Amino acid sequence: MQPFFTRFSKRISELAGRPFTFAVAFSAIVIWAICGPLFDFSAKWQLAVNTCTTITTFLMVFVLQNSQNRDGVALQAKIDELIRVSDAENCFIGIENLDEQDLKDVRRDCMQEGTQARDAENAVSGANGSA
């Protein structure tokens, strides 16, 4: 089931993001609106579009979330590999699994180190510029 759903969600995500798909959906809404006077703007006329859009939205949430999850995992694996093969600190590998407070602490520490490095660089460039 998993490989089928993966292939299915990837394909649906690709199709949903195309201009042609938007044009088809937009055309369907325009046709529905044009048909309004033919059906005297009845409750059944409104129910038809409400039902279709609700079902489509409900199903697309799961398909797109699956696609987004796979993309996120793949991106994280790529970043982890870049960290692993570089001079970066390997302790950052897998930090996406930390709880929210730990992530905030790591982010705060990185921001402080970045600020300190920037200040040190500015002090060196300022000293070189005035010489």
Secondary structure, DSSP 8 states (H G I E B T S, - for coil): -HHHHHHHHHHHHHHHTSHHHHHHHHHHHHHHHHHTGGGTT-HHHHHHHHHHHHHHHHHHHHHHHHHHHHHHHHHHHHHHHHHHHSSS-GGGTTGGGS-HHHHHHHHHHHHHHHHHHHHHHHHHHHHHH--
